[in-house]
Amino acid sequence: MQGKCPFGGDRIGGAVGSPPTLSDWYPNRLKVELLHQNGPQANPLGQDFDYKAAFETLDLEAVKQDIKAFLTTSVAWWPSDYGNYGPQMIRMAWHSAGTYRIADGRGGAGEGLQRFAPINSWWDNGNTDKSRRLIWPIKQKYGSALSWADLMVLTGNCALEIMGFPTYGFAGGRQDAWEADNATYWGPEIWDPNDVTSFDSMVTRDKRWRGQNGDADYDLENPLAASHQALIYVNPEGPYGNGDPIGSARDIRTTFTRMAMNDEETVALIAGGHAFGKSHGMVSADQVGPPPEIAPMEAMGLGWHNPKGTGFAQYTMTNGIEGSWTPNPTQWDNAYLENLFRFEWVQTKSPAGASQWTPADPDAPKTPDAHVPGQMHGLMMMTSDIALKVDPDYRKVCEKFLNDFDAFTLAFSKAWYKLTHRDMGPKERYLGPEVKIEDDLLWQDPIPRRDHALIDDADVAALKRDILAAGLSVSDLAFTAFSAASTYRDSDKRGGANGGRLALAPQKDWSINRRTVPVVTALRQIADAFNGRQAGKRVSLADLIVLGGCTAVEKALADGGHPATVPFTPGRVDTRQELTDIEMFEWL
């Protein structure tokens, strides 16, 4: 009997996952599957794995020595610029952390999401796939004790240190995600890989911006913090690649503010980061292959294949801009700002056709070729660099740093620390010997350490009676506790009831919290009376607000004929107004 294919006809449709999907059919449906992102099935380490315990087995100094040895050991398949991988590792770490945005706390380095789409394939992350592949031997050596997320940031720190920069510190504790983030909104633009013209439409600004650059109503859609899709911050060639430094400064201020950086921190990060390395633009962008997520299988997870020459070293193409900012690209110094202000800069084009700037003075210092011995090149600035010189407020900061290198060094070290740790939450979550626990940096939302004994079960019972005797309604008590706790967001571990910030600005002044004011006043009186009767034990207002909610729920249950005890754990501490960043808490 002759075998026969069971499929009739000669047409076969899509495979599992092919469109149309449920969301194509019903785009407004409730996507409950997002609640199961990063589920235990995706984690190869298992549900019982304790990353904190594993990380604490590391000899962090030995790990750093391994990283530093690697940074100056070039490999043939992707040779280092200037014999030092440091600059490209700074970029990898920066771009891992730089996706953070204050509006919803999403992004950042905390889960190592640069390993996954769409971030791994953004145009602005060109060749970061090579950086992650280069540090793979370090990851293999230390295994599950060192997450990818921690390794990327730590490598950036080590890179700065071997080039003479004193970092502010490093904290571990970032736990890896094991699948792509399918929940974060990165903007309205869509790229169709079947349409070769669609990349241009994806990186246009029209869908995410209102008005034109310079207009009074010029505004970037919330919660976004990048000027274009597929960028970390701004187009280095200026808005629309138009080479306009003034317009670039507006975009820089918008995007860096959206990631919780002020003007001084912004200048410190840009000027500090551009003290090292070079930009790459030797090949036209239309010759470069697809990014990792859609590269051919034989590319083995790497993207942006460059067909010119070797495809790397002196032929490297990343963002299209070519050259270095300083004559000493692997040394921490003030040459970036010195060059920016010493010379007049004129626009030119890179070999890839990108808009960039070169000194008008032909006798300006030269910078060595990153790979060809004895070859020298003119200095380079991006439009986003010139922006710091022409914007009056940025210029003031630049001049301060130009005249005080120590102040610049400290500002960059603190800004880098903030950039790479902003999404980790309270410093109590930080791990490792380089953590500065004694520092109360305002962006960490500091809460004083508890200096008193906790209340016990008998105290809790007595306080519940005091709360009920105060004449506060069940609904008001529950609403107040909910209002305190509901500010918490897990994305960057900010907010929540701890700290008692419901009683502080800005939360006490929010219109929705008006109802909580008399409740907080009454609870504070109860706390003061209780604490006045104690020698060592104290109850915080933060604890009492939560206990008030528990008491309300218990009373409602009892009144309904279903008595029950709502669990309560004390230990919250009240913070102070001067330890609260009002502007940053407004986002909660």
C-alpha positions as CSV (number, residue, x, y, z in Angstrom):
1,M,0.0,0.0,0.0
2,Q,1.5,3.3,-1.0
3,G,1.8,6.0,1.7
4,K,0.0,9.3,1.2
5,C,0.4,12.7,2.8
6,P,-2.6,13.3,5.1
7,F,-2.7,17.0,4.1
8,G,-4.9,17.6,1.1
9,G,-4.0,20.3,-1.4
10,D,-0.8,22.2,-1.6
11,R,-1.4,25.1,0.9
12,I,-0.3,25.1,4.5
13,G,-1.2,27.9,6.8
14,G,0.5,29.4,9.9
15,A,2.2,27.7,12.7
16,V,1.6,28.1,16.5
17,G,1.7,31.8,17.3
18,S,1.2,33.0,13.8
19,P,-1.2,36.0,13.4
20,P,-4.0,36.6,13.7
21,T,-3.6,36.2,17.5
22,L,-6.3,36.8,20.1
23,S,-5.1,40.3,20.4
24,D,-5.3,40.8,16.7
25,W,-8.9,39.7,16.8
26,Y,-9.8,41.6,20.0
27,P,-7.2,44.4,20.5
28,N,-9.0,45.8,23.6
29,R,-9.4,42.5,25.4
30,L,-8.1,42.2,29.0
31,K,-4.7,40.5,28.6
32,V,-4.7,38.6,31.9
33,E,-1.7,36.5,30.7
34,L,0.5,39.5,31.5
35,L,-0.1,38.7,35.2
36,H,1.9,35.5,34.6
37,Q,5.0,37.1,33.1
38,N,8.3,35.6,34.4
39,G,6.4,32.7,36.0
40,P,8.3,29.9,37.7
41,Q,8.2,27.8,34.6
42,A,10.5,30.2,32.8
43,N,13.1,30.3,35.5
44,P,15.8,27.6,35.0
45,L,17.1,28.1,38.6
46,G,13.9,26.9,40.2
47,Q,11.4,28.4,42.6
48,D,13.5,27.7,45.7
49,F,16.7,29.4,44.4
50,D,17.9,32.2,46.8
51,Y,19.8,34.7,44.8
52,K,20.7,36.8,47.9
53,A,22.3,33.8,49.5
54,A,24.1,32.8,46.3
55,F,25.4,36.4,45.6
56,E,26.8,36.6,49.2
57,T,29.0,33.6,48.5
58,L,31.0,35.6,46.0
59,D,34.3,37.2,46.6
60,L,33.4,40.4,44.9
61,E,36.9,41.7,44.7
62,A,38.0,38.5,42.9
63,V,35.1,38.8,40.5
64,K,36.2,42.4,39.8
65,Q,39.7,41.3,39.2
66,D,38.5,38.8,36.6
67,I,36.5,41.4,34.9
68,K,39.3,43.9,34.8
69,A,41.7,41.3,33.4
70,F,39.3,40.5,30.6
71,L,38.7,44.2,29.8
72,T,42.3,44.6,28.5
73,T,42.5,41.2,26.8
74,S,41.4,41.6,23.2
75,V,39.8,38.7,21.2
76,A,40.0,38.2,17.5
77,W,36.3,37.9,16.7
78,W,35.6,41.4,18.1
79,P,38.8,43.3,18.9
80,S,38.7,46.0,21.5
81,D,39.1,49.7,20.6
82,Y,42.4,51.1,21.9
83,G,43.1,47.7,23.4
84,N,40.5,48.2,26.1
85,Y,36.9,47.0,26.2
86,G,36.1,49.5,28.9
87,P,34.3,52.1,26.8
88,Q,31.9,49.7,25.1
89,M,31.1,48.0,28.4
90,I,30.3,51.4,29.9
91,R,27.8,51.8,27.0
92,M,26.4,48.4,27.6
93,A,25.8,49.1,31.3
94,W,24.5,52.6,30.6
95,H,22.0,51.4,28.0
96,S,20.9,48.6,30.4
97,A,20.1,51.1,33.1
98,G,19.1,54.0,30.9
99,T,15.7,52.5,29.9
100,Y,14.4,53.5,33.4
101,R,11.7,56.1,33.5
102,I,10.2,57.8,36.5
103,A,6.5,57.9,35.3
104,D,5.8,54.2,35.9
105,G,9.2,52.9,37.2
106,R,9.6,50.5,34.3
107,G,12.8,49.9,32.5
108,G,16.3,50.0,34.1
109,A,19.0,47.4,34.7
110,G,17.2,45.5,37.4
111,E,16.2,42.4,35.5
112,G,18.8,42.3,32.7
113,L,16.2,42.9,30.1
114,Q,18.8,44.1,27.6
115,R,19.1,40.3,26.8
116,F,15.6,40.2,25.4
117,A,13.5,41.8,22.7
118,P,12.7,44.5,22.0
119,I,15.6,46.1,23.9
120,N,18.2,43.8,22.6
121,S,17.4,44.8,19.0
122,W,16.9,48.6,19.4
123,W,18.9,50.6,17.0
124,D,20.5,52.5,19.9
125,N,21.7,49.2,21.3
126,G,23.7,48.3,18.2
127,N,26.5,45.9,19.0
128,T,25.7,45.6,22.7
129,D,25.1,42.0,21.7
130,K,28.9,41.7,21.2
131,S,29.5,43.2,24.7
132,R,27.2,40.6,26.3
133,R,28.8,37.8,24.4
134,L,32.3,39.0,25.5
135,I,31.4,38.8,29.2
136,W,29.9,35.4,28.8
137,P,33.0,33.6,30.1
138,I,32.7,35.7,33.4
139,K,29.0,34.6,33.6
140,Q,29.9,31.0,33.0
141,K,32.6,31.1,35.8
142,Y,30.3,32.5,38.5
143,G,27.1,30.9,37.3
144,S,23.9,31.6,39.2
145,A,25.7,33.5,41.9
146,L,26.1,36.4,39.6
147,S,23.0,37.5,37.6
148,W,23.3,38.9,34.1
149,A,21.7,42.1,35.4
150,D,24.4,42.5,38.1
151,L,27.2,41.4,35.8
152,M,26.4,44.1,33.2
153,V,26.4,46.9,35.8
154,L,29.4,45.6,37.6
155,T,31.3,45.3,34.3
156,G,30.5,49.0,33.6
157,N,31.9,49.9,37.0
158,C,35.1,47.9,36.5
159,A,35.5,49.6,33.1
160,L,35.4,53.0,34.7
161,E,37.8,52.0,37.4
162,I,40.5,50.6,35.1
163,M,40.5,53.9,33.2
164,G,41.1,56.0,36.3
165,F,37.6,56.9,37.4
166,P,36.7,56.5,41.1
167,T,33.2,55.0,41.2
168,Y,30.8,55.7,44.0
169,G,30.1,52.1,44.8
170,F,28.2,49.0,43.6
171,A,25.3,47.1,44.9
172,G,24.2,43.6,43.8
173,G,20.8,42.1,44.1
174,R,19.3,42.4,40.6
175,Q,17.5,39.2,39.8
176,D,17.3,38.2,36.1
177,A,14.1,38.0,34.1
178,W,14.0,34.9,32.0
179,E,11.7,36.0,29.2
180,A,11.0,39.2,27.3
181,D,8.9,41.9,28.9
182,N,5.7,41.9,26.9
183,A,3.9,44.4,29.2
184,T,5.9,47.6,29.0
185,Y,4.6,50.3,26.7
186,W,7.6,51.6,24.7
187,G,5.6,53.8,22.3
188,P,3.0,53.7,19.6
189,E,5.4,53.0,16.7
190,I,5.5,49.6,15.0
191,W,8.2,48.1,12.9
192,D,7.1,45.7,10.1
193,P,10.2,43.6,9.1
194,N,8.5,42.8,5.8
195,D,8.5,46.5,4.9
196,V,12.0,47.9,4.3
197,T,10.7,51.4,4.7
198,S,9.0,50.9,8.0
199,F,12.1,51.5,10.2
200,D,12.0,55.1,9.1
201,S,8.4,55.4,10.2
202,M,9.2,53.7,13.5
203,V,11.8,56.2,14.5
204,T,9.8,59.3,13.5
205,R,8.6,61.5,16.4
206,D,5.2,62.4,15.2
207,K,3.3,59.8,17.2
208,R,4.9,60.3,20.5
209,W,5.4,64.1,20.5
210,R,2.8,66.9,20.5
211,G,3.7,70.0,18.7
212,Q,7.0,71.0,17.2
213,N,10.4,71.3,19.0
214,G,10.4,74.9,20.4
215,D,6.6,75.2,20.5
216,A,4.9,76.1,23.8
217,D,2.9,72.9,23.8
218,Y,5.8,70.7,22.8
219,D,5.4,67.5,24.9
220,L,6.4,63.9,24.9
221,E,3.7,61.3,25.6
222,N,3.7,59.8,29.0
223,P,5.1,57.5,30.3
224,L,7.7,57.5,27.6
225,A,11.3,58.8,28.2
226,A,13.0,58.4,24.8
227,S,12.6,60.9,22.0
228,H,12.3,58.1,19.4
229,Q,11.3,54.5,19.4
230,A,14.4,52.2,19.6
231,L,16.5,55.0,21.3
232,I,17.6,55.2,24.9
233,Y,17.4,59.0,25.1
234,V,17.7,61.2,22.1
235,N,18.9,61.1,18.5
236,P,22.6,62.2,18.8
237,E,22.2,63.9,15.4
238,G,19.4,66.2,16.8
239,P,15.7,66.0,16.4
240,Y,14.8,64.2,13.2
241,G,18.6,64.1,12.7
242,N,18.5,67.8,11.8
243,G,21.7,68.8,13.5
244,D,20.0,71.4,15.6
245,P,21.8,71.8,19.0
246,I,19.1,74.0,20.5
247,G,16.4,71.5,19.6
248,S,18.6,68.7,20.9
249,A,19.0,70.4,24.3
250,R,15.2,70.6,24.6
251,D,14.9,66.9,23.9
252,I,17.8,66.1,26.3
253,R,16.1,67.9,29.1
254,T,12.8,66.2,28.5
255,T,14.2,62.7,28.3
256,F,16.6,63.0,31.2
257,T,14.0,64.6,33.4
258,R,11.7,61.7,32.6
259,M,14.3,59.3,34.0
260,A,14.6,61.4,37.2
261,M,17.9,63.3,36.3
262,N,18.3,67.1,36.9
263,D,20.4,69.4,34.8
264,E,23.6,68.8,36.8
265,E,23.2,65.0,36.7
266,T,22.4,65.2,33.0
267,V,25.6,67.1,32.1
268,A,27.7,64.9,34.4
269,L,26.4,61.7,32.7
270,I,26.9,63.0,29.2
271,A,30.2,64.6,29.7
272,G,31.4,61.8,31.9
273,G,30.4,59.0,29.6
274,H,31.8,60.8,26.5
275,A,35.2,61.1,28.2
276,F,35.8,57.5,27.1
277,G,35.8,55.6,23.8
278,K,34.5,56.5,20.4
279,S,31.5,56.4,18.2
280,H,31.4,54.1,15.2
281,G,30.1,55.1,11.7
282,M,32.2,53.6,8.9
283,V,29.4,52.0,6.9
284,S,26.1,53.2,5.7
285,A,23.2,52.0,7.9
286,D,21.4,50.4,4.9
287,Q,24.3,47.9,4.5
288,V,24.1,46.6,8.0
289,G,22.1,43.4,8.7
290,P,19.1,42.8,10.9
291,P,19.3,43.1,14.7
292,P,19.7,39.9,16.9
293,E,16.0,39.2,17.3
294,I,15.4,38.7,13.6
295,A,18.9,37.8,12.5
296,P,19.3,34.4,10.6
297,M,19.7,31.4,12.8
298,E,23.3,30.9,11.7
299,A,24.2,34.3,13.3
300,M,23.9,32.5,16.7
301,G,22.2,35.3,18.5
302,L,24.3,38.1,17.1
303,G,23.0,40.8,14.9
304,W,23.9,43.9,12.8
305,H,26.2,42.0,10.4
306,N,28.5,44.4,8.7
307,P,29.7,43.3,5.3
308,K,32.5,45.9,4.9
309,G,36.0,44.6,5.4
310,T,36.2,42.5,8.5
311,G,33.0,43.9,9.7
312,F,34.6,45.1,13.0
313,A,37.7,47.0,14.2
314,Q,38.3,49.9,11.8
315,Y,35.2,49.0,9.8
316,T,32.7,49.0,12.8
317,M,29.3,50.5,12.3
318,T,27.0,51.3,15.3
319,N,25.1,54.6,15.3
320,G,26.7,56.1,12.2
321,I,28.7,58.8,13.9
322,E,32.4,58.3,13.6
323,G,35.2,59.4,15.9
324,S,36.3,60.1,19.5
325,W,35.7,63.1,21.7
326,T,39.1,63.2,23.3
327,P,42.8,62.5,22.5
328,N,42.9,60.0,25.5
329,P,39.8,57.8,25.0
330,T,40.8,55.3,27.8
331,Q,41.7,57.8,30.5
332,W,39.6,59.8,32.9
333,D,40.3,63.5,32.4
334,N,38.5,66.7,31.6
335,A,39.5,66.7,27.9
336,Y,35.8,66.4,26.8
337,L,34.7,69.7,28.3
338,E,38.1,71.4,27.5
339,N,37.7,70.5,23.8
340,L,34.0,71.4,23.7
341,F,34.6,74.9,25.0
342,R,38.1,75.6,23.6
343,F,37.1,75.2,20.0
344,E,34.5,76.3,17.6
345,W,32.7,73.3,16.0
346,V,31.4,73.0,12.4
347,Q,29.1,70.5,11.0
348,T,30.3,67.7,8.8
349,K,29.3,64.2,7.8
350,S,30.6,60.8,8.9
351,P,31.6,58.1,6.4
352,A,28.2,56.6,7.1
353,G,26.5,59.9,6.2
354,A,25.6,60.9,9.8
355,S,25.6,64.5,10.9
356,Q,28.4,65.3,13.4
357,W,30.8,68.2,14.3
358,T,34.5,68.7,13.9
359,P,36.8,71.5,15.2
360,A,37.1,74.6,12.9
361,D,40.7,74.9,14.0
362,P,42.9,72.5,11.9
363,D,45.5,72.5,14.7
364,A,43.1,71.1,17.2
365,P,44.4,67.9,19.0
366,K,44.0,64.6,17.2
367,T,42.9,61.3,18.5
368,P,44.5,58.0,17.7
369,D,42.9,55.4,15.6
370,A,41.3,52.7,17.7
371,H,43.0,49.9,15.7
372,V,45.5,51.2,13.2
373,P,48.8,52.1,14.9
374,G,50.2,55.5,14.0
375,Q,47.0,56.7,12.3
376,M,45.4,59.9,13.8
377,H,42.0,61.5,13.3
378,G,40.3,64.7,14.1
379,L,38.1,65.1,17.2
380,M,34.3,64.6,17.0
381,M,31.3,66.0,18.8
382,M,27.7,65.0,18.3
383,T,24.9,67.5,18.0
384,S,23.8,66.3,21.5
385,D,27.2,67.4,22.8
386,I,27.1,70.8,21.2
387,A,23.7,71.2,22.9
388,L,25.4,71.3,26.3
389,K,27.4,74.3,25.1
390,V,24.5,76.3,23.6
391,D,21.8,75.8,26.2
392,P,22.3,78.5,28.9
393,D,21.5,76.2,31.9
394,Y,23.6,73.3,30.7
395,R,26.4,75.7,29.8
396,K,26.5,76.9,33.4
397,V,26.9,73.4,34.7
398,C,29.6,72.7,32.1
399,E,31.5,75.7,33.1
400,K,31.3,74.7,36.7
401,F,32.8,71.3,35.9
402,L,35.3,72.8,33.5
403,N,36.7,74.9,36.3
404,D,36.4,72.2,39.1
405,F,37.4,68.8,37.9
406,D,37.0,67.3,41.4
407,A,33.4,68.5,41.5
408,F,32.8,67.0,38.1
409,T,34.3,63.7,39.2
410,L,32.1,63.5,42.3
411,A,29.0,64.6,40.3
412,F,29.6,61.9,37.7
413,S,30.3,59.2,40.2
414,K,27.0,60.0,42.1
415,A,25.0,60.3,38.9
416,W,26.4,57.0,37.5
417,Y,25.5,55.3,40.9
418,K,22.0,56.7,40.6
419,L,21.6,55.7,37.0
420,T,22.6,52.1,37.7
421,H,20.8,51.7,41.0
422,R,17.7,53.9,40.6
423,D,15.3,51.0,39.9
424,M,16.5,48.8,42.8
425,G,14.3,50.3,45.5
426,P,15.3,50.9,49.1
427,K,19.0,50.5,49.9
428,E,18.1,47.7,52.3
429,R,17.7,45.6,49.2
430,Y,21.4,46.3,48.2
431,L,23.9,43.5,48.5
432,G,27.7,43.4,48.7
433,P,30.7,45.0,50.4
434,E,30.6,48.2,48.3
435,V,27.2,49.4,49.5
436,K,27.3,52.7,51.4
437,I,24.5,51.9,53.9
438,E,25.3,55.1,55.9
439,D,24.5,57.4,53.0
440,D,21.0,58.7,52.7
441,L,20.7,59.8,49.0
442,L,17.4,61.5,48.4
443,W,16.5,59.5,45.3
444,Q,16.7,56.3,47.4
445,D,13.6,57.5,49.4
446,P,15.5,57.0,52.7
447,I,13.8,55.8,55.8
448,P,15.6,56.1,59.2
449,R,16.8,52.9,60.8
450,R,14.5,51.7,63.6
451,D,16.0,52.6,67.0
452,H,13.3,51.3,69.3
453,A,11.7,48.0,70.4
454,L,8.6,46.8,68.5
455,I,5.1,46.6,69.9
456,D,4.0,43.1,70.9
457,D,0.6,41.4,70.6
458,A,-0.8,42.9,73.8
459,D,0.2,46.4,72.6
460,V,-1.5,45.7,69.2
461,A,-4.7,44.7,71.0
462,A,-4.6,47.8,73.2
463,L,-4.0,50.0,70.1
464,K,-6.9,48.5,68.3
465,R,-9.2,49.4,71.2
466,D,-7.8,53.0,71.1
467,I,-8.5,53.2,67.4
468,L,-12.0,52.0,67.7
469,A,-12.6,54.4,70.6
470,A,-11.4,57.4,68.5
471,G,-14.8,57.5,66.6
472,L,-13.3,57.0,63.2
473,S,-15.4,55.2,60.6
474,V,-14.6,51.8,59.2
475,S,-14.5,53.2,55.7
476,D,-12.3,56.1,56.6
477,L,-9.8,53.9,58.4
478,A,-9.7,51.4,55.5
479,F,-9.4,54.2,52.9
480,T,-6.5,55.7,54.8
481,A,-4.6,52.5,55.1
482,F,-5.3,51.7,51.4
483,S,-4.1,55.2,50.4
484,A,-0.9,54.8,52.2
485,A,-0.1,51.3,50.8
486,S,-1.4,51.7,47.3
487,T,1.3,54.1,46.2
488,Y,3.7,51.1,46.1
489,R,4.8,50.0,42.7
490,D,6.8,46.9,42.2
491,S,8.6,48.1,39.0
492,D,11.1,50.2,41.0
493,K,10.0,49.2,44.5
494,R,9.0,52.8,45.4
495,G,6.1,54.0,47.5
496,G,4.0,52.0,50.0
497,A,3.0,52.5,53.6
498,N,6.5,52.3,55.1
499,G,7.9,55.7,56.0
500,G,4.5,57.2,56.8
501,R,4.7,59.5,53.9
502,L,0.9,59.8,53.7
503,A,1.4,62.5,56.4
504,L,4.1,64.3,54.4
505,A,4.1,66.5,51.2
506,P,3.2,65.8,48.5
507,Q,0.9,62.9,49.5
508,K,-0.9,64.8,52.3
509,D,-1.8,67.5,49.8
510,W,-3.2,65.3,47.0
511,S,-6.9,66.0,46.6
512,I,-7.7,62.3,46.7
513,N,-6.1,62.1,50.1
514,R,-8.2,64.9,51.7
515,R,-10.3,62.3,53.4
516,T,-7.3,60.8,55.2
517,V,-6.2,64.1,56.9
518,P,-8.5,63.8,60.0
519,V,-7.7,60.1,60.3
520,V,-4.0,60.7,60.2
521,T,-4.4,63.4,62.8
522,A,-6.3,61.1,65.1
523,L,-3.9,58.2,64.6
524,R,-0.9,60.5,65.4
525,Q,-2.5,61.5,68.7
526,I,-3.0,57.8,69.5
527,A,0.7,57.1,68.6
528,D,1.9,60.0,70.7
529,A,-0.1,59.0,73.7
530,F,1.1,55.4,73.5
531,N,4.8,56.4,73.0
532,G,4.6,58.8,75.9
533,R,3.7,55.9,78.2
534,Q,6.6,53.7,77.0
535,A,10.3,53.7,78.0
536,G,11.6,51.6,75.0
537,K,8.8,50.5,72.8
538,R,7.3,52.8,70.2
539,V,4.7,52.6,67.5
540,S,5.2,54.5,64.3
541,L,2.5,56.4,62.5
542,A,3.2,54.2,59.5
543,D,2.4,51.1,61.5
544,L,-0.6,52.7,63.1
545,I,-2.1,53.6,59.7
546,V,-1.8,50.0,58.6
547,L,-3.1,48.7,61.9
548,G,-6.1,51.1,61.5
549,G,-7.0,49.4,58.3
550,C,-6.7,46.0,59.8
551,T,-8.9,47.1,62.7
552,A,-11.5,48.4,60.3
553,V,-11.6,45.2,58.3
554,E,-12.0,43.2,61.5
555,K,-14.8,45.4,62.7
556,A,-16.6,45.1,59.4
557,L,-16.3,41.3,59.5
558,A,-17.5,41.1,63.1
559,D,-20.5,43.4,62.3
560,G,-21.4,41.1,59.5
561,G,-21.3,38.0,61.7
562,H,-17.9,36.7,60.4
563,P,-15.4,37.5,63.1
564,A,-11.7,37.1,62.1
565,T,-8.3,38.4,62.9
566,V,-6.4,40.3,60.1
567,P,-2.7,39.5,60.3
568,F,-0.5,42.5,61.2
569,T,3.3,42.8,61.4
570,P,4.9,45.9,62.9
571,G,8.2,47.3,61.9
572,R,7.5,50.3,59.7
573,V,9.4,53.5,60.5
574,D,8.4,57.1,60.0
575,T,10.6,59.2,57.7
576,R,11.0,63.0,57.6
577,Q,10.0,65.7,55.1
578,E,13.6,66.5,54.3
579,L,14.2,62.9,53.3
580,T,11.3,63.0,50.8
581,D,11.8,64.2,47.2
582,I,8.5,66.0,46.6
583,E,8.9,66.2,42.8
584,M,9.8,62.5,42.5
585,F,6.9,61.4,44.8
586,E,4.4,63.3,42.7
587,W,4.8,60.5,40.1
588,L,3.4,58.0,42.5
